[in-house]
Amino acid sequence: MSVTDITSRKRDLTRIFITGASGWIGSAVVPQLQGAGHQVVGLARSDAAAAALSEIGADVHRGSLDDLDSLRAGAEASDGVIHLAFKHDFSDYAGAGRTERAAIEALGETLAGSDRPLLFASGVAIAGVGRVLTEHDSNPNSAPDSPRGGGETLALGYAERGVRTVSLRFSPSVHGEGDHGFISTIVGVARERGISGYVGDGENRWPAVHRTDAARLVRLALEKAPAGSVVHGVGEEGIPTREIAEAIGRGLGLPTRSVDPADAAAHFGWIGAFFGLDVPASSAVTQELLGWSPTGPGLIADLDAGSYFRTPSNA
C-alpha cells in the first residue's frame, strides 16, 4: 500500500463509531483516533459511560449491545466501526456469545456493500496448545454456540460482502495502570488466598501487550489493514505463568506456589481455566503489515512497578 493510499484512507475515515469506547482498551483508543484527526462516536449504555465519553471529547450514542437498533443506527451514521464491547459475564458465557454474534450480524449487515471498515475485538487464546499462534491461523471457534459466538469467523465473512473487516486479536493480558482485567483478577485471587498461585508447573505461557500499544495498534489497523485481515495485539509472545505469579508474590509479599490443575477452578474461580492455558502468539505479521512496534513496558516490569498492588486507601 502506498503512502498516498494510506493518506487518502485516513482522510475518508472521519466519523468512527466505537462500542466499548469507555472501557479499558476503548478509552485509550479514543484519544489515539482523535489525535489522528478522527471524530469518535461512542456507544454508551449508562449515564456514567456517557459522562466519561463526553469528558474526553467523544460524541455519545446511547444504546447497548442488546439494543440492535442502536447498533445499526450508530454504524449507518459512521464512516467505520470499531467493536470493542463484550459482555464479560463468565456465569453466562454462552449468553455473552449469543449477544456478540447478534451484534456482529447487526453491524455487518448495516455496513455490507459500503467498503467501510468493521474492526472487532477477538483474542489470541483460541487454538494450538503448546505452539505459537500466528495471524495466518484460522479460528476453530466458528459455530454459534462456540466461545464468543463464533464471532471472528462470522465477521471476517463480511469481507466478501463489501465490508473491510479486521480481527483485533488481543493478548489475554492487556496491561497497564488502572487495569481491571485478567491480571488484576489474578492479583485479587492471590490477595484473598494468601498465596500467589500458578497452575501445574507454571510453564504454560501467556502473551501480553501494554494498553498504549494496543490502542495504537487499533488506530493503525483502522487506517491501514485490508479487508479480511487478522492482526495480533501481542507485545510479548509468551510469559510463563509461574513468572507472572512470582511477580505478583513479590508485589504482595506472598509466597508463590503451584496449584494442581484439578484444583484450579476451586482455587482461582472462573479465571482458573484461562490461567492454565498455554497460548503463545506472535505479532510478526502484524508488525510488518502495519509498521507497528510495541514500545510500552512488559508485563513483569508493569507488575514490578507496583500499581497492581495499590489499594484505594494508598493509591
NUSEDREN-830468 format. One record per atom (N, C-alpha, C): residue in one letter; x, y, z. Coordinates in steps of 0.2 Angstrom, whole numbers, plus 5000, padded with zeros to 4 digits. Layout:
<sites>
AXYZ/...
</sites>
This chain:
<sites>
M500449945000/M500050005000/M500450065000/S500350114996/S500750174995/S500550225000/V501050275002/V500850325006/V500250365004/T500150374998/T499550414995/T498950374997/D498950304996/D498350264998/D498150275005/I498750275010/I498550275017/I498350345019/T498650395016/T498350465017/T497650475015/S497450445009/S496850455007/S496350415011/R496550355014/R496050325018/R495950355024/K496550385027/K496450425034/K495950485033/R496050515027/R495650575026/R494850555025/D494750495023/D494050475022/D493750455028/L494150425033/L493850405039/L493850455044/T493250495044/T493250545049/T492750535055/R492250495054/R491750485060/R491750415061/I492050395067/I492150325069/I491750305075/F491250255074/F490850235079/F491150175083/I491250185090/I491550135094/I491150105099/T491050045100/T490750015105/T491249995110/G491150005117/G491649995122/G492150055122/A491950115120/A492350165120/A492550195127/S492150175132/S492350205138/S492650145142/G492850085139/G493150035143/G493850035143/W494249985145/W494949985147/W495350005140/I495249965135/I495549975129/I495250035125/G494650035125/G494250095121/G494450165123/S494550175130/S494650235132/S495350265130/A495750215129/A496450235126/A496450235118/V495950205115/V495950215108/V495650275106/V495150305110/V494850365108/V495350425107/P495850435112/P496250495111/P496750475105/Q496950415104/Q497350395098/Q497050415092/L496350405091/L496050425085/L495950495084/Q495750535090/Q495650605090/Q496350635088/G496850615090/G497550645089/G497750635081/A497450585078/A497550575071/A496950605066/G496550645070/G496050685066/G495350655065/H495250595068/H494650565068/H494150595073/Q493450595071/Q492950605076/Q492750545079/V492650535085/V492450475088/V491750485091/V491350435090/V490650425092/V490650365097/G490550365103/G490550315107/G489850285110/L489750225110/L489150195112/L489150195120/A488650225123/A488550225130/A487950195132/R487950145137/R487350125140/R487150145146/S487550195149/S487450225156/S487550295156/D487350325161/D487550405161/D488250405163/A488550365167/A489250365169/A489650355163/A489450315158/A489850305152/A489850365147/A489250395147/A489150445143/A489550505146/A489550515152/A489950575155/A490650565154/A490950495154/A491650485153/A491850505146/L491350485141/L491550495134/L491550575133/S491050605136/S490950675135/S491650715137/E491850685143/E492450715146/E493050715142/I493150665138/I493750655133/I493550685126/G493050715125/G492850745119/G492550705114/A492250645116/A491950605111/A491150615111/D490850615105/D490150615105/D489850555108/V489250555110/V488950505114/V488350475109/H488350415109/H487750375105/H487450335110/R486850345113/R486550305118/R486350235115/G486450185119/G486250115117/G486650065121/S486550005118/S486949945121/S486949895116/L487349845118/L487449785114/L486849745113/D486349745118/D485749715117/D485249755113/D485349815112/D484949865108/D485249865101/L485049815097/L485249805090/L485149865085/D484549895087/D484349955083/D484850015084/S485050015090/S485550075092/S486250055088/L486449995088/L487049975084/L486949995077/R486449975074/R486349985067/R486350065065/A486050105070/A486050175069/A486750205069/G487050185074/G487750205075/G488250185069/A488150125067/A488550105061/A488350145055/E487750155054/E487450185047/E487750255047/A487750295053/A487950365053/A488750375053/S489050315052/S489850325053/S490150305047/D490850325047/D491250305041/D491650245043/G491550215049/G491850155051/G491650135058/V491750075060/V491550045066/V492150015069/I492250025076/I492749985080/I492349955085/H492249885085/H491849855090/H492249825095/L492349855101/L492749835107/L492349805113/A491649815113/A491249795119/A491149725119/F491149695125/F490949625125/F490649615132/K490149575133/K489949555140/K490349505143/H490749535148/H491249485151/H490849455157/D490349415156/D489949385161/D490149305161/F490549285165/F490849215164/F490349175168/S489849195171/S489249155174/S488749135168/D488749175163/D488349155157/D488749175151/Y489349135150/Y489749145144/Y489449125137/A488949075137/A488649065131/A488149125129/G487849155134/G487349205133/G487749265130/A488349275133/A488849335131/A489049315123/G489149255122/G489249235115/G488749255110/R488149235112/R487549255108/R487449325107/T487549365112/T487549435111/T488049465106/E488649435107/E489149455102/E489049435095/R488749385094/R488549365087/R488049405084/A487549415088/A487049465086/A487249535084/A487749555089/A487949625087/A488349625081/I488849575080/I489249575074/I488749575068/E488249535068/E487749525062/E487449595061/A487249635066/A486949695065/A487449745062/L488049745064/L488549795062/L488749775055/G488849705054/G489049685047/G488549695042/E487849685043/E487349695038/E487249765037/T487349805042/T487249885041/T487849905036/L488449885037/L488949905033/L489049865026/A488749815025/A488849775019/A488749815013/G489249805008/G489249845002/G489549915002/S489749935008/S489950005008/S490750015008/D491049955009/D491849965009/D492049995015/R491650005020/R491850045026/R492149995031/P492550015035/P492949965040/P492449945046/L492549875048/L492249855054/L492849815057/L493149845062/L493649815067/L493249785073/F493549735075/F493149695081/F493649665085/A493549665092/A493949635096/A493949555096/S494449525096/S494549455097/S495049435102/G495349375102/G495849355106/G496349305103/V496949305106/V497449255103/V497349185107/A496949185112/A496949125116/A496349085113/I496449065107/I495949025103/I496148955101/A496748945100/A496948875097/A497648865098/G497848795097/G498548775097/G498948775103/V498848725107/V499148715114/V499848705112/G500348745115/G501048725115/G501348755109/R501048795105/R501448815099/R501248895098/V501648925094/V501548995094/V501049015088/L500449045090/L499949065086/L500149125081/T500049115075/T500149175070/T499549205067/E499549255064/E499049285061/E498749245055/H499049195053/H498849155047/H498449095050/D498449085056/D498049035059/D497349055060/S496849005057/S496149025057/S495849005064/N495349035066/N494949025072/N494548965072/P494648915076/P494248855075/P493548865079/N493448915082/N492848935086/N492348975081/S492048935077/S491548965072/S490848955073/A490648905076/A489948895077/A489548945082/P488948955081/P488549005085/P488648985093/D488748925095/D488748915102/D489448905104/S489948925100/S490648915102/S490848985106/P491448985109/P491649045113/P491649105108/R491349165112/R491249225108/R490749225102/G490349165102/G489849155097/G490149145090/G490749125090/G491049115083/G491049185080/G491149235083/G491049305080/G491649325075/E492249295077/E492849315072/E492649285065/T492549225065/T492349195058/T491849225055/L491249235058/L490649275056/L490849345053/A491249385057/A491449445055/A491849445049/L492349405049/L492849405043/L492449385037/G491949345037/G491549335031/G491249395028/Y491149445031/Y490849505028/Y491349545023/A491949515024/A492449545019/A492249535012/E491949475011/E491649455004/E491049495002/R490749535007/R490149575006/R490249645006/G490849665005/G491049735004/G491149775011/V491349735016/V491549765022/V492249755023/R492649815025/R493349805027/R493449775034/T493349715035/T493349685042/T494049675044/V494249685050/V494849675053/V494749645060/S495049585061/S495049555068/S495649585072/L495449605078/L495949635083/L496049575088/R496549535087/R496649485092/R497149505097/F496849525103/F497249545109/F497449495113/S498049505116/S498349465121/S497849455127/P497949395131/P497449395137/P497649445142/S498249475142/S498449525146/S498549585142/V498049635143/V498249705140/V498249745146/H498949755148/H499049785155/H499249855155/G499249885161/G499449955162/G499149975169/E499350035171/E499050065177/E498250075176/G497850045181/G497150055180/G496849995178/D497249945176/D496949885173/D496449845178/H495849825175/H495449785180/H495249725176/G495649695172/G495549635168/G495849575171/F496149535167/F496349465170/F496949475175/I497449515174/I497949515178/I497749545185/S497349595185/S497049625192/S496649575195/T496249525191/T495849475194/T496349425198/I496849405194/I497349355197/I497649385204/V497849455203/V498149485209/V497649485215/G496949495213/G496449485219/G496449415222/V496449365217/V496449295220/V497049285225/A497649305223/A498249305227/A498149335234/R497849395234/R497749435240/R497249395244/E496749365241/E496249335245/E496449265248/R496849235244/R497049165246/R497749165250/G498049225250/G498649225254/G499249195251/I499249165245/I499749145241/I499649165234/S500249175230/S500249185223/S500249125219/G499749095216/G499749035213/G499849035206/Y500048975203/Y500148965196/Y499848895195/V499648875189/V499348805188/V499948755186/G499948705189/G500448655187/G501148675188/D501548665183/D502248685183/D502348755181/G501848795179/G501848865178/G502248875171/E502448825167/E502748835161/E502348855155/N501648855156/N501248875151/N501248955150/R501248975144/R501449045143/R500849095141/W500849155143/W500349205141/W500649255137/P500349275132/P500649335128/P500349405132/A500649455131/A500449515134/A500649575130/V500249635131/V500349695127/V500149755132/H500549805131/H500349865135/H499749895132/R499349925136/R498749965134/R498850015129/T499450055130/T499550105125/T499750075118/D500150025118/D500249985112/D499649965108/A499249935112/A498549905110/A498149955106/A498150015110/A497750075107/A498050095100/R498750105100/R499050125094/R498950075088/L498950005090/L498849955085/L498149965082/V497649985086/V496949985083/V496950045078/R497250105080/R497250155075/R497550135069/L498150105069/L498450085063/L498050035059/A497749995062/A497349945059/A496749975055/L496450025059/L495950065055/L496150095049/E496750125049/E496950165044/E497350125038/K497550065040/K497950035035/K497749965033/A497449925038/A497349855037/A496849835031/P497049795026/P496549775021/P495949735024/A495449725020/A494849685021/A495049615023/G494849585028/G494949515030/G495549505034/S495849555036/S496549555040/S496349525047/V496849495049/V496949475056/V497549505059/V497549545064/V498149575067/V498149555075/H498749545077/H498849525084/H499149585088/G498749595094/G499049645099/G499449605104/V500049595102/V500549555106/V501149585106/G501349605112/G502049645113/G502549595115/E502349545119/E502749485122/E502449425120/E502849375117/E502549315114/E502249265119/G502549265125/G502349215130/G502749215136/I502449235141/I502749245148/I502549185152/P503049145155/P502749085159/P502349115165/T501849075166/T501349105171/T501649095178/R502149055179/R502549055185/R502849115186/E503149145181/E503549215182/E503049265184/I502449265181/I501849315182/I501649305190/A501649245192/A501449235199/A501949255204/E502649245202/E503149265206/E503149345206/A503049375201/A503049455201/A502449475206/I501849445205/I501349455210/I501449445217/G501849385218/G502049375225/G502549425228/R502949445224/R503449505226/R503049565228/G502549585223/G502249645225/G501749645231/L501549585232/L501049575238/L501449545244/G502049525244/G502449505249/G502149435251/L501949395246/L501649325247/L502049275244/P502049215247/P502349155244/P502049135237/T502449105233/T502249085227/T502249005227/R501648975225/R501548905225/R501148875219/S501348815217/S500948785212/S500248765214/V499748765210/V499148745211/V498948685206/D498748625209/D498648565205/D498148585200/P498248565193/P497748585188/P497048565190/A496948505194/A496248485196/A495948535201/D496348575204/D496048615209/D496048695207/A496248705200/A496248765198/A495648805198/A495048775196/A494448805197/A494248825204/A494348785208/A494248795215/A494648855218/H495248855216/H495748905219/H495648975216/F495648975209/F495649035205/F494949065203/G494449015204/G493749035201/G493749035194/W493349075191/W493249065183/W493849075179/I494349115182/I494949135178/I495449075178/G495349025182/G495748965183/G495848935176/A495248925172/A495348895166/A495748935161/F495748995161/F496149035157/F496949035159/F497049045166/F497749045168/F498148985167/G497748925166/G498148865164/G498248855157/L498048905153/L498148895145/L498848905143/D499148875138/D499748885135/D499648915128/V499648985128/V499349015122/V499849065119/P500549045118/P500949095115/P500749115108/A500949185106/A500749205100/A501249255097/S501249265091/S501749305088/S501349365085/S501749425084/S501449485080/S501849505075/A502249455072/A502749475067/A502449505061/V501849465059/V501549485053/V501249555054/T500949565060/T500549625061/T501049685061/Q501649675064/Q502149725064/Q502349745057/E502449695053/E502649715046/E502149745042/L501449725043/L500949755039/L500749825041/L500849835047/L500549905050/L501149955052/G501749925052/G502349965054/G502249985062/W502049935065/W501849935072/W502449905076/S502749945081/S503249915085/S503049925093/P502849875097/P502749885104/P503249925107/T503149975111/T503650015115/T503450025122/G502950005124/G502750005131/G503149955136/P503049965142/P503449915147/P503149845146/G503549795148/G503249725148/G502849715154/L502549655154/L502049645160/L502449635166/I503049605166/I503349595173/I503549665175/A503849705171/A504049775173/A503449815175/D502849805172/D502249835174/D502049815181/L502149745183/L501949725189/L502449745194/D503049745193/D503549775197/D503549845199/A503249885194/A503149955196/A502649965201/G502249925203/G501849925209/G501049945209/S500849975203/S500149995203/S499649945204/Y499849885202/Y499349825203/Y499149815210/F499649835215/F499549815222/F499349875226/R499149925223/R498949985227/R498249975229/T498049985235/T497349985237/T497050055237/P496350065237/P496050135236/P496350175242/S496550155248/S496750195253/S497550225252/N497950185248/N498550205247/N498750225239/A498250225235/A498350235228/A498550305227/
</sites>
